[in-house]
Amino acid sequence: MDLLFILTIFLIGFIGSYISGMVGIGGSIIKYPLLLYIPPLFGVAIFSAHEVSGISAVQVFFATMGGVWAYRKGGYLNKTLITFMGVSILVGSFIGSYSSRMMSGEIINLVYGILALLAAIMMFLPKKGRDDIPPEQVAFNKWLAALFAFIVGIGAGIVGAAGAFLLVPIMLVILKLPTRVTIASSLAITLISSIGATVGKISTGQVEFLPALIMVIASLIASPLGAKMGQKVNTKLLQWILALLILGTSIKIWLDILS
């Protein structure tokens, strides 16, 4: 390990966590491909898909913790939504992360590509504005929310994500929740999800602890900064930033899968 290795991993964690905190995601949608492609580019490390997913799982736990802390007093955390989707995604993410030990790296990348493509498509679907609804008057189908959370949890657990990059469009497009309630609550839900993913990855030996620690430190610094900036930015802009990030990542992963 040298200074370039530490700096590279730290910058990946910092940049990814700042953006993820701003748009309300755990960050794996950004940092998964960065960890896969950037370290080999600089000759500092080569991580397998299993190692990337393990590092991501640990990092996401701390990144979402910082984001939730920043949103705790904003009034946008919906406790009912967090309870129903949180319990479901916790179970799903543990199942996915634990079973991923039996999958090849190509399969893990394929699952990631599918999730990213689905998320990109959903973010570009037409959405009716619901941002005029006060946070305390938000209503939604609880069991439908729980079902989607469980399904997302399985896929997200496989790639070491927490699932927010797919949960956010589901909450906006299908459950039709206000944007800021979605962003704040999704961070809390993915914090719960990341517990299941992290336990599954660690228990199956898929975590490289040193780079994970570097990513965690970067996340704790950058995620709250990004979350605070996110509260000041136009909600439509936040949606477009998230959509473009997901689409770009999806294209890159699929090009690699098909090449």
C-alpha positions in Angstrom: 0.0 0.0 0.0 1.3 3.5 -0.9 0.1 7.1 -0.9 -1.3 6.9 -4.4 -3.4 3.9 -3.4 -4.8 5.7 -0.4 -5.4 8.9 -2.3 -7.1 7.1 -5.2 -9.5 5.1 -3.0 -10.2 8.2 -0.8 -11.1 10.4 -3.8 -13.4 7.7 -5.2 -15.1 7.5 -1.8 -15.3 11.3 -1.4 -16.6 12.2 -4.8 -19.1 9.3 -4.9 -20.4 10.0 -1.4 -20.8 13.8 -2.0 -22.9 13.1 -5.1 -24.8 10.3 -3.4 -25.6 12.4 -0.4 -26.8 15.2 -2.6 -29.2 13.0 -4.6 -30.3 10.7 -1.8 -28.6 7.4 -2.8 -26.2 5.1 -0.9 -23.5 5.6 -3.6 -22.8 2.1 -5.0 -24.4 3.1 -8.3 -21.5 5.5 -8.6 -18.7 3.9 -6.7 -19.1 0.3 -7.9 -17.8 1.1 -11.4 -15.3 3.6 -10.1 -13.7 0.9 -7.8 -13.8 -1.6 -10.7 -12.1 0.6 -13.3 -10.2 3.5 -11.7 -7.6 1.7 -9.5 -6.4 -0.5 -12.4 -6.2 2.6 -14.6 -3.6 4.1 -12.1 -2.0 0.8 -11.4 -2.7 0.9 -7.7 -5.0 -2.2 -7.4 -7.2 -4.6 -9.2 -10.4 -5.5 -7.3 -12.7 -8.4 -8.3 -16.4 -8.0 -8.5 -16.8 -9.8 -5.2 -14.3 -7.4 -3.5 -15.9 -4.3 -5.0 -19.3 -5.4 -3.9 -17.9 -6.2 -0.4 -16.2 -2.8 -0.1 -19.3 -1.1 -1.4 -21.5 -2.8 1.2 -19.5 -1.6 4.1 -19.0 1.9 2.7 -22.7 2.4 1.9 -23.6 1.7 5.6 -21.6 4.7 6.8 -22.5 6.9 3.8 -26.2 6.5 4.4 -25.7 7.0 8.1 -24.2 10.4 7.4 -27.0 11.3 5.0 -29.8 10.4 7.5 -28.1 12.4 10.2 -28.1 15.5 7.9 -31.8 15.0 7.2 -32.9 14.1 10.7 -34.4 17.6 11.5 -35.8 18.4 8.1 -39.3 16.9 8.6 -39.0 14.7 5.5 -38.4 11.3 7.1 -41.6 9.3 6.8 -41.6 6.7 9.7 -44.3 4.5 8.2 -42.6 4.3 4.9 -39.2 3.6 6.5 -40.7 0.8 8.7 -42.5 -1.1 5.9 -39.8 -0.8 3.3 -36.9 -1.0 5.8 -37.9 -4.4 7.2 -38.5 -5.9 3.7 -35.3 -4.6 2.2 -33.3 -5.8 5.2 -34.4 -9.4 4.7 -34.0 -9.2 0.9 -30.5 -7.7 1.1 -29.2 -10.3 3.5 -30.5 -13.1 1.2 -28.9 -11.5 -1.8 -25.5 -10.7 -0.2 -25.2 -14.1 1.5 -26.0 -16.0 -1.7 -23.6 -13.9 -3.8 -20.7 -15.9 -2.6 -21.8 -18.7 -4.9 -21.9 -16.4 -8.0 -19.2 -15.6 -10.4 -17.9 -12.0 -10.9 -19.6 -11.9 -14.3 -23.0 -12.7 -12.8 -22.5 -10.0 -10.1 -21.7 -7.4 -12.8 -24.7 -8.6 -14.9 -27.0 -8.1 -11.9 -25.6 -4.6 -11.4 -26.1 -3.8 -15.1 -29.7 -5.0 -15.0 -30.4 -2.9 -11.8 -28.8 0.2 -13.3 -30.6 -0.1 -16.6 -34.0 -0.5 -14.8 -33.3 2.5 -12.6 -32.2 4.6 -15.6 -35.4 3.7 -17.5 -37.6 4.5 -14.5 -36.0 7.9 -13.9 -36.9 9.0 -17.4 -40.5 8.0 -17.2 -43.0 10.9 -17.0 -43.8 11.8 -13.4 -46.7 13.9 -12.1 -45.7 16.5 -9.6 -46.5 15.6 -6.0 -44.2 18.1 -4.3 -47.2 20.3 -3.3 -48.2 17.6 -0.7 -47.1 18.4 2.9 -44.8 15.7 4.3 -47.3 14.9 7.1 -50.1 14.2 4.5 -48.2 11.7 2.4 -50.1 8.4 1.7 -49.0 5.3 -0.2 -49.7 1.5 -0.6 -47.8 0.0 2.3 -47.7 -3.6 1.1 -46.8 -2.7 -2.5 -43.9 -0.6 -1.0 -42.8 -3.6 1.1 -42.9 -5.9 -1.9 -40.8 -3.7 -4.1 -38.3 -3.2 -1.3 -37.9 -6.9 -0.8 -37.2 -7.5 -4.5 -34.8 -4.6 -4.7 -33.1 -5.8 -1.6 -32.2 -9.2 -3.1 -30.6 -7.6 -6.2 -28.9 -4.8 -4.3 -27.5 -7.3 -1.7 -25.8 -9.2 -4.5 -23.8 -6.2 -5.7 -23.2 -4.8 -2.2 -25.5 -1.8 -2.7 -28.3 -0.6 -0.5 -30.7 -0.2 -3.3 -31.5 3.5 -3.2 -30.6 4.0 -6.9 -33.6 1.8 -7.7 -35.8 2.7 -4.7 -35.8 6.4 -5.5 -37.4 6.0 -8.9 -39.9 3.4 -7.5 -40.9 5.8 -4.8 -41.2 8.7 -7.2 -42.8 7.0 -10.2 -44.9 4.1 -8.7 -45.6 5.2 -5.1 -45.8 8.9 -6.2 -44.1 10.4 -3.2 -42.8 14.0 -3.0 -39.2 14.3 -4.0 -37.7 15.5 -0.7 -39.6 12.9 1.3 -38.3 10.3 -1.2 -34.7 11.4 -0.9 -34.7 11.7 2.9 -36.6 8.4 3.6 -34.7 6.5 1.0 -31.5 7.2 2.9 -33.0 5.8 6.1 -34.3 2.7 4.2 -31.0 2.0 2.5 -29.2 2.4 5.9 -31.3 -0.5 7.1 -30.7 -2.4 3.8 -26.9 -1.9 4.1 -27.0 -3.7 7.5 -28.2 -6.9 5.8 -25.8 -6.5 2.8 -22.8 -5.8 5.1 -23.4 -8.8 7.4 -23.8 -11.1 4.4 -20.6 -9.9 2.7 -18.5 -10.0 5.8 -19.7 -13.4 6.8 -18.8 -14.8 3.4 -15.3 -13.2 3.3 -16.0 -10.8 0.4 -14.7 -7.6 2.2 -11.2 -6.0 1.8 -11.1 -4.1 5.0 -8.4 -1.6 4.4 -9.9 0.0 1.2 -13.3 -0.3 2.9 -12.0 1.8 5.8 -10.6 4.4 3.5 -13.9 4.6 1.7 -15.7 4.9 5.0 -13.6 7.8 6.2 -14.2 9.6 2.9 -18.0 8.9 3.1 -18.3 10.3 6.6 -16.8 13.5 5.5 -18.5 13.9 2.1 -22.0 12.4 2.5 -23.3 15.0 5.1 -21.8 17.8 2.9 -23.6 16.5 -0.1 -26.9 16.0 1.8 -26.8 19.7 3.0 -26.2 20.9 -0.6 -29.1 18.7 -1.8 -31.5 20.5 0.4 -30.6 23.8 -1.3 -30.8 22.5 -4.9 -34.0 22.5 -7.1 -35.7 19.1 -6.8 -36.0 18.7 -10.6 -32.3 19.2 -10.9 -31.7 16.5 -8.3 -33.8 14.1 -10.3 -31.9 14.8 -13.5 -28.5 14.4 -11.8 -29.5 11.1 -10.5 -31.0 9.9 -13.8 -27.9 10.9 -15.8 -25.6 9.2 -13.3 -27.5 6.0 -13.5 -27.8 6.0 -17.3 -24.1 6.6 -17.7 -23.2 3.8 -15.4 -25.6 1.4 -17.0 -24.2 2.1 -20.5 -20.6 1.5 -19.3 -21.5 -1.8 -17.5 -23.5 -3.2 -20.4 -20.8 -2.3 -22.9 -18.3 -4.3 -20.8 -20.7 -7.2 -20.4 -21.4 -7.4 -24.2 -17.7 -6.9 -25.3 
